[in-house]
Amino acid sequence: MAEIELPADVSGDKNPVQAIGSTMSYGQRYVTKMLLCLTSRGEDDDGEAAGLSGAEMSLIAEINTLEGRPAFLAWKRQNRTRLGELAAPEFQRVIGCYCTRLGRTQDAAAAERAP
């Protein structure tokens, strides 16, 4: 028998019960994958991609390859037309992904500069 201790997932606006539930779900998913020798491709998005259009998937895949603020800003300038062709909900999801990834990139850059 093996055990693993995982910290409560306190990201976002989760209350304490949701934080524990999120951690349990994450742990169960990855232990199951390990025990069944399952593999996956790409980033785990907790099912976020379910129901996304091909255009959304393509744009989000591109966003996930970007590194550094200049690359994000250049990508956004180059893709204004493609972004404008999305339906409003699709646009919101793509821009949400863009903003989240850009924020993480900026946080990582700030952490590197910190003493």
Secondary structure as GFF3:
##gff-version 3
##sequence-region A 1 115
A	DSSP	alpha_helix	16	35	.	.	.	ID=ss1
A	DSSP	alpha_helix	54	63	.	.	.	ID=ss2
A	DSSP	alpha_helix	69	78	.	.	.	ID=ss3
A	DSSP	alpha_helix	80	84	.	.	.	ID=ss4
A	DSSP	alpha_helix	88	113	.	.	.	ID=ss5
###
